[in-house]
Amino acid sequence: MPEEKSDITNAQLAVFCRQFGSLMHAEINILDIFDTLREQSDSAFMREVVDSVREDVEMGRTLATAFSRYPQSFSPFFISMVRQGELEGELDRTFDLLADHFESRMEETVDAHRRREGGAFDLETVASVFQWLFIWLAALIALCALGAGFIWYATETEAVPGETLPNVLLLVGLIMLLGVLVFSRGRKRR
């Protein structure tokens, strides 16, 4: 992991995120976005970070992974938001939200939520992990219930569509699967 030479201020992050979001919204190629952001940065450290992130993205890494190489500059909240934006295909909106966040914290030198030492406990990251763990677990249970209901009908020669237990399995599996879809996509949209 690269050594940190300095912190990036909230003002710099706000400008960076606003420009990144605007360029993404304009559907500019992501590598060209990095070139533009590098040219517009006054900070040598920020240019180094942009170059490093660009190289990582060129090598096939995600943006979240690339930014996470600088934990002193990019908070777990920032990384989590970028990761979610990548998953949902809404990086332009994500970077706009991040710009709003950092603009609201302009009076602070650096984001107060940034991790200061490598082993710090981060509640947001833990909550995010448990959220996705819950979604995958519920999806697995739903698929098992659906599978069990279908297998019941396929293997029982005397089973009729009116039997209670296989129908309950199918209904519970379907409801859980719909719940997983709603829960995983149910974030408030702008």
N, C-alpha and C positions, 0 to 999 in steps of 0.2 A: 504494500500500500504506500502511496506517495507520502512524503513528509509534508506537513502543513507549514507554510511559510507565513501565512497571515489569515485572518478571518475575512469573510465577505460580509459586508454590512447589509442590513435590511434594505437600505436604499438601493444598493447594487443588485440585490436579489429581486427587488420589486421591478426594477428596470429590465433586468435579464428575463424574468418570467413574462412581463408584459410584451417584450419584443418577441420572445419565443412563441407565445400564444398567438400574436398577430401574424407572424410568419407562417405558423402551422395552419391558421385559419385561411390564409391566402394560398394554401396548398403548395408551398415551396418545398423542394426536396430537402430532407432533413440534413444532409451533408452541406448543402448550400446555406442552410440556416446557421449551422455552426460557423461557417466562414464569415457570414455577415455579423454574427454576434461577436466573433473574435475581433473583427475590424472596428466595431463600435465600442469596444471595451477600453476604458482608460487604465484599468488595473492590470499589471503584469501577471499577478497571481490568477486573476479571472481568465486572462487569455490562456494561461497554462492549463487551467481546469477545462476550458472549452476545447482546447486541443486534445487533451487526454480523453475527454468524453467522446469527442468525434472519432478518435482512433478506436475506442472500445465499440462504438456503434458500427463502425466500418467492419470490425472483426466479428460482428453478429451478436454482440451483447445487447441487453436491453438498456434503455436509458436509466432506469432505476438502479441497475447493477453498476453502471458507469458512474453515476452520481454518488453511489454508496461508497466509492473508493475515497471520498473526501468527507468522512463523518464529522469533522470539526467545522466544516462549512455548510453542509447540507444535513438538516435535522432528519430524524427518523420519520417525522410527519411529512416532510418534503418528499422523501424517498417513497413513502407509502402512497402519497397522492399521485406521484408520477407513475408508480407501478399500477395503480388503479386506472389511471388515465390510459395507460398502454393497453390494459386488459379490455377496457371498454371502447377503445378506439376514439377517445375524446381528449387527446392531448392539448388541443387548442383551448378547450374549456377548462381543463385542469390547470394549465399555466395561467390563465386569466384569474382563476380562483386563488392560486398561489400569489399572484401579483397583488390582488386585493388584500390578502393576508399580510404580506410584508409591508404594503403601504400603510396598513393600520398600525404597524409597529415601527414606523420610521424613526420615532424619537429614541428608540433603543439602538445601541450600537450593533448588537448581534441578536438573533432570535433567542429569547430566553429559554426556549424549549430544546435547544441544541445540546447534544450530548457532549460533555466535557471530558470524560474519560472513557476508554474503550469498553469497560465492563458495566456501564451504567444501565440500570433497569428502565425500560421504556414501556409504559403502560399502553400507549397507542399501538405499538407494534404487536404486543401480546394480544390485545383485543382484536386486531386485524387477523392475526393467525387463528385465534379461536373462532372468529366469524367464518373464515374459509373452511376450517376444520368441521364446524357444525354443518355448513352447507354440503360439503362432500359426504359427511356421515349420513345426513338426512337423505341425500340423493341415493346413496348406497342402500339404505333401508327401503326406500321407495321402490327401487329396482328389484330388490329381493322380494318384496311383497307382490309386485306385479308378476315377477317370474314364477313365484310359488302358485299364484292364482292360475296362471296360464298352464303351468305344468300339471296342476290338479285336474284341469279339464282335459288335458292331452292324455293323461295316463289312466284316468278313471273311465272305464267303459260305461258305467252306470250313471256317471255324473251328468246332470242336466243343468242348463243355464239358470235354473231357479234355486239351486242349492245355496245355502247361506254362507258357509265358510269361504269358498273360493270367491264368491262375489264380494265379501267383506275385504278379503285380501286385495282384490283388484281395486276396490273403491279406496281403501286406505293408501295403497301404493300410488294411485292417480292423484289423490288429494295432496299427499306429501310431495310428489314430483312437481305439481303446480305451485305448492308453497315454496319449494326450493327455487323455482324460476322467478316467482314474485320477490322473494327475499333477496336473491342475488342481483336482481335488476331493479329493485324498488327504491334506489337512491333518489332523493329529490333532484329533479332536473330544473335547470334555469329556464 
